C-alpha cells in the first residue's frame, strides 16, 4: 500500500536510513518485530517457513510501509520473516519513535490506525483469494492490482505467493500469452 505524503515525510524525519543488500534478513521468523520500515527503493518480502516450504505472503515496493504487523503491535514472536529481494534503502523506525510521534499528533495516530486496518483487510482478501480462487485467477488479480510486482519480483517468489510451483506459473503465463 502506498502511503500518504505526510506519512512518508514523517518516516523520512524520524526514520534512520539503512542500506540493505540483496537477500538480507531484517526480521527472522520467531523474533519479535521491533521496527517498521519505509521502503525508499528496492523490494522486501514477508515470508513464512511452512515445514521447510518457503511461502511468500506479501511484497513491499518503493513508497510502501512494511513490518510483521502482529509481532510489531503485540510484541510477540513473528510467524514471518522479512527479507530483501533486491538491494534496498529503507527508513527504520522503532515502535517507541512511532509512539512518541503519535502522542504529539492525534491526526498521525488516526492515519496509522487507518493504514493498519487497510493492511489487515488486504490480508483477509489474500486469504479469501487463496481458498476460493484458482491459481490462474490469483495470477490475473496480481496482474490487475499489482503489476509492478511482476516487473520487480523473481518468478519463483511470485509462484510461492500464488501457492503454486514455478513450473505451474510458467504454464499459466504461457496459456495467458496465447489467449
C-alpha positions in Angstrom: 0.0 0.0 0.0 1.4 3.4 -1.0 1.3 5.8 1.9 0.3 9.4 2.1 3.0 12.1 1.5 2.6 13.1 5.2 3.4 9.7 6.5 6.2 9.4 4.0 7.6 12.7 5.3 7.2 11.5 8.9 9.2 8.4 8.2 11.9 10.5 6.5 12.1 12.7 9.6 12.1 10.1 12.4 13.4 7.1 10.5 17.1 6.2 10.2 18.4 5.3 6.7 19.6 1.7 6.3 21.1 0.4 3.1 20.4 -3.3 2.7 21.9 -5.9 0.4 20.0 -8.4 -1.7 18.7 -11.3 0.4 19.4 -9.5 3.6 17.3 -10.6 6.6 15.7 -7.7 8.5 13.5 -10.0 10.7 13.9 -13.7 11.4 10.9 -15.8 11.9 10.5 -16.3 15.6 12.0 -12.9 16.6 9.9 -10.0 17.9 9.4 -7.3 15.4 10.7 -4.1 16.9 10.9 -1.9 13.7 8.7 -0.7 10.9 10.3 0.1 7.6 9.5 2.6 4.9 10.9 1.4 1.5 12.6 4.2 -0.3 14.0 1.9 -3.0 14.2 -1.8 -3.7 11.9 -4.6 -2.6 11.2 -6.7 0.6 9.1 -9.7 1.1 7.2 -11.1 4.1 7.5 -14.9 4.1 6.8 -17.9 6.2 8.6 -21.3 6.5 5.8 -23.9 6.3 7.5 -27.1 7.3 10.5 -26.4 5.1 8.5 -24.8 2.3 9.2 -21.1 1.7 5.9 -19.3 1.3 5.9 -15.6 0.2 3.0 -13.7 1.7 3.5 -10.1 0.7 5.9 -7.9 -1.3 6.8 -4.4 -0.3 7.9 -2.0 -3.0 9.1 1.6 -3.2 7.0 4.1 -1.1 5.4 1.3 1.0 5.5 0.7 4.7 6.3 -2.8 6.0 6.6 -4.8 9.2 5.4 -8.0 10.7 2.3 -6.3 12.0 1.1 -8.8 14.6 4.5 -9.1 16.1 5.2 -5.4 16.0 1.9 -4.5 17.6 1.6 -7.3 20.2 5.3 -7.8 20.8 5.0 -11.5 20.1 7.5 -13.7 18.2 6.9 -13.2 14.5 5.4 -16.0 12.5 7.1 -14.4 9.5 10.5 -13.4 8.2 11.2 -10.2 6.4 14.0 -10.0 3.8 15.1 -8.0 0.8 14.6 -9.3 -2.7 16.9 -6.7 -4.2 19.4 -4.1 -2.8 17.1 -1.7 -0.9 17.2 1.5 1.0 14.7 1.7 3.9 13.9 4.2 6.7 13.8 2.3 10.0 11.5 3.4 12.9 11.3 1.9 16.3 7.9 1.3 17.9 8.9 3.9 20.5 9.7 6.5 17.8 6.2 6.0 16.3 4.5 6.1 19.7 6.2 9.4 20.5 5.1 10.9 17.3 1.6 9.6 17.6 1.3 11.2 21.1 2.3 14.5 19.6 -0.1 14.2 16.6 -3.6 12.7 17.0 -4.1 13.1 13.2 -0.9 11.0 12.7 -2.3 8.3 15.1 -5.6 8.2 13.2 -3.7 7.8 9.9 -1.5 5.0 11.2 -4.6 3.2 12.5 -6.3 3.5 9.1 -3.1 2.1 7.4 -3.2 -0.9 9.8 -6.9 -1.5 9.1 -6.2 -1.3 5.4 -3.3 -3.8 5.7 -5.5 -6.2 7.7 -8.2 -6.0 5.1 -5.7 -6.8 2.3 -4.5 -9.9 4.3 -8.2 -11.0 4.6 -8.6 -10.6 0.9 -5.4 -12.6 0.2 -6.7 -15.4 2.5 -10.1 -15.4 0.7 -8.5 -15.4 -2.7 -6.2 -18.3 -1.7 -9.0 -20.6 -0.7 -11.6 -19.6 -3.3 -9.8 -18.8 -6.5 -7.8 -20.9 -8.9 -4.1 -20.1 -9.4 -5.0 -18.6 -12.8 -7.4 -16.3 -11.2 -4.9 -15.3 -8.5 -2.3 -14.5 -11.1 -4.8 -12.4 -13.1 -5.7 -10.5 -9.9 -1.9 -9.9 -9.3 -1.6 -8.6 -12.9 -4.5 -6.2 -12.4 -3.8 -5.0 -8.9 -0.1 -5.0 -8.5 1.6 -5.1 -12.0 4.8 -3.6 -10.6 5.4 -6.7 -8.6 5.7 -8.7 -11.8 8.4 -6.3 -13.0 10.4 -6.5 -9.7 9.9 -9.8 -8.0 11.6 -13.1 -9.3 9.1 -15.6 -10.6 9.9 -18.3 -8.0 8.7 -15.8 -5.3 5.6 -15.0 -7.2 4.9 -18.7 -7.6 5.3 -19.1 -3.9 3.0 -16.2 -3.3 0.3 -17.7 -5.6 0.7 -21.1 -3.8 2.0 -22.9 -6.9 5.3 -24.2 -8.3 7.4 -22.2 -10.7 6.6 -24.7 -13.4 2.9 -24.2 -12.9 3.4 -20.5 -13.1 5.3 -20.8 -16.3 2.4 -22.9 -17.8 -0.2 -20.3 -16.6 1.8 -17.5 -18.2 2.2 -19.3 -21.5 -1.5 -20.1 -21.5 -2.4 -16.4 -20.8 0.0 -15.2 -23.5 -1.7 -17.4 -26.1 -5.1 -16.1 -25.2 
